Amino acid sequence: MSTVAKLLIGVTLAGTTLGLALLAVIARWSRRRGGFGPRASVWVRTVTVVPLGLGGWLLGVLLIWTVGPDDFVASASVIVPGRA
């Protein structure tokens, strides 16, 4: 496997792991403490948008790369399920 492929897979796995970990932390926090306060809720909605969005998209990319390794990252099979 080339260095570029290792880098792509590493970044994709790291982004997916970050998104899933952040989602788990939010779920655990809200389950234990009954939700967020008004100020914390604004911060959660502001700060977590990008990591959760990228994490979900990268998870879709990993799934597509596993099922159809010849698909391009910007092809319709990757983009359309994420937009639905």
NORLINGI-V805852 format. One record per residue. N is the residue number from 1. SS is DSSP state (2 for helix, 1 for strand, 0 for the rest). PSI is psi as a letter, one per 20 degrees, with the letter a starting at -180 (* if undefined). Layout:
n = (N/N)
ss = (SS/SS)
psi = (PSI/PSI)
This chain:
n = (1/2/3/4/5/6/7/8/9/10/11/12/13/14/15/16/17/18/19/20/21/22/23/24/25/26/27/28/29/30/31/32/33/34/35/36/37/38/39/40/41/42/43/44/45/46/47/48/49/50/51/52/53/54/55/56/57/58/59/60/61/62/63/64/65/66/67/68/69/70/71/72/73/74/75/76/77/78/79/80/81/82/83/84)
ss = (0/0/2/2/2/2/2/2/2/2/2/2/2/2/2/2/2/2/2/2/2/2/2/2/2/2/2/2/2/2/2/2/2/0/0/0/0/2/2/2/2/2/2/2/2/2/2/2/2/2/2/2/2/2/2/2/2/2/2/2/2/2/2/2/2/2/2/0/0/0/0/0/0/0/0/2/2/2/2/2/2/2/2/0)
psi = (p/r/h/g/g/g/g/g/h/g/g/g/g/g/g/g/g/g/g/h/g/g/h/h/g/g/g/g/g/h/g/g/j/k/a/q/r/g/g/h/h/g/g/g/h/g/h/i/g/g/h/h/g/h/g/g/g/h/g/h/g/g/g/g/h/g/g/n/i/i/q/q/h/j/r/h/h/g/g/g/h/h/i/*)
